[in-house]
Amino acid sequence: MYEKDKTLLLVATASAIHNNLAVKLLDPSRVAESISVVHGGYINVIPLRTLDTATSQYIPCSSDSAQKYAASVMQVMWCYINYEAVLVVAGSVGLQVFDCDSLELRFSHACKDVPDEREHFARGLAHSPGDYLCVGNNSGVVRLFGTAEDGSLMFIDRKQLHGSPVADLACNKELLASCDDAGNIVLSLITPEEIVQWADISSYGCACTSIKMWKGVLAAGYGSGHIRLFSINDNRREVSLAVEVAAHAKWITALDVAPESGFILSVSEDSFAKVWHVTKKDSLTVTHRFSTQVKDCMLVGGRFLTLSGSVFAVSIYDSNLVQCFRM
């Protein structure tokens, strides 16, 4: 179904963090412009289009000189804020928002809920319609940011949604899903004034590392190697388990969904990347479509590079290579 395509060269290797591959997929052409991979306190950014004059970048996310611990990046996301493309970064510095072109720092927030002497980090990023940004942290808190009248970002609300560090966030319109290192998932509603929790999914006994939402379906990847798909009923404010797949032998480190096709990409520490097809008719079904092994490598990130899911890429721990696959 897929064949090995080009291999991208990073400036530095990929760190061993989950969801360690982000994609700049903002253009109406439906094809990714760039990818990013985290290395410690730095972000590798690789342009994908051969016609672009942009070159690879190695962006430092510096910390306050008074900070006790070295700066580290946990997650990266591109999105539009006030009609401008921005690079959003979550890490030990908290939340940072950079201009895409000049890399000028536009906004920052510490996202801190522990004493100064304790290590802290932000992790989990999501963008909701209406220019809302959601950010989680290691205290289990999720913060909501919006835009002021002048277009600048401002803090709106914080909620203690989890008892363990937040692992990932996902948005579908006004619905926010957050998961944590204990395996719990919380569904909340984003309003202009606050985050309103309305449903939760109890832990299955291991960490939930990555979540995505698509057409009323919540896809979750777990440390046990399972993928679980939950059906969301917005009207009744109910969520129920629809499908459970024993997908991998080790931790799932990233999930992605191709919105135009319903393909789900899962990558794992077991060195396999797999593609699944989700269909919604009388019931929700999942079909395995493709599997490939990057031998003797721990995969730490994976994303589709097109909205249709025709191309995807995976990042590899302690390697400066990103391998692409094309249909």
C-alpha positions, 0 to 999 in steps of 0.5 A: 500500500505504501512504499518507502519514499525520501529520507529527511536529514535533521540537524540533530537527533530526535529525543525520546519523547512521545509525539515527537514529530509535528507538521506544518499543514496550513496551506489549502494545497493540502500538503505539508510545508515543513516538519519539526522534530525536538532535540532537548531544548531545540527544534529541528525544522525541515522544509518539505517543498523543493520550490521553497527557498527556506532552509533547515532550521535549528531553533533554541527555546531558551529558558530564564537564566535563573531557572534551575533546570535546563530548558527542554521542549515537549511538544510543537504545533503550527496553527493560525492565530488572528489569521497569522501562522505561528509556531507554538511550543510547550516545554519547561519554559511553559508556553511560547508562541513564535512568528513563523517567519521571523521566529520572533517571540509573540507570547509566553506563559510559564504554565507553572503550578508548582513551587519554584524549586520544583521542575515543571513543564508544559505538555499537550497542545491544541488549537480550537476555532475562535483562536483558542489555545489549550495547553496542559502541564505536568501538574494535570492542569489545562489552561485556555488562552484566547485573543484580545481585541488587539489580536494578542493572546491572553489567559482565560482559564485554568482547570485541574482536570487530571491528577497526573501529568497531561500527556496530549490534547486534541480539539474538534471544534469546541470539544477538547480531549485531554489524556494523562500519564495515568491513562485517564481521558477527560472531555471538556467544552471550550467556551469564551469564558472557561473550560467546562468538563463534561465526561471522562474515561477511566484508565485501563491501567497504563498511560495514554500517550496520544489522542486524536478526534475525527467525526465524533470518534476519539482515538487513543493510543496507550502504553500497553500497545492498544488503540481504543476508539470511543464514540462521542455523543455530543447531544447526550454528553456521553462517550463509549468504547466502540473498538479496541485493537491490540496494535503494538507490542510496546508503547504507542508513541504517536497517533495521527488521523487523515481527515479526508480518508479516515486513516489512522497512523500509529507508531511505537517503540516496537519499531513498527508503523501501522496504518488503519482504516476507520469506517462509520456505517451501522457500527464503527469498524477498523481495518488494518491496511499497512505495516512497516518496520524500521528495524532495530529503531524506537519510533517516537513520532509519526504524522501524515503529510497530506490530508488524504493520508497518502504520505506519512513520516516517522521520527526515530529516537537517537537518529537524525533521519526522518523516514517518509512513506508514500502511497 
